Amino acid sequence: MDIPGVLVCDPHGEPLREGRHALDLIGDAWGAGATWVAVPAERLHDDFFTLSSGVAGEFVQKFANYRLGLAVVGDISRHTATGSALRAWVAEADRGKQLWFVRDLDELAARLPVSQG
């Protein structure tokens, strides 16, 4: 699915875990003129979903610094089932404008402002 203004990350490849991975995605998004990056949940290393690891915080902060939105696309229930802190963080993020957790690209497209999606 092609969504205007959204760079959709390839679901295949090395797990995304480090700040350099976030910067690579940000560079790709800028090159494509995108304002959002959609990352398949399966591409994110499990550490992303362990809040105490700091991986998610580093990723999200880099996207915020560059004023790009980050959408985690797919089923993350195996991660949210293990802890209330992650569930609360996901719920809070979904109320914001910077980081969303969505089931699929259709849900992402529906959430984007009309002028973008």
Order of alpha helices (4+ residues) and beta strands (2+ residues): beta-alpha-beta-alpha-beta-alpha-alpha-beta-alpha
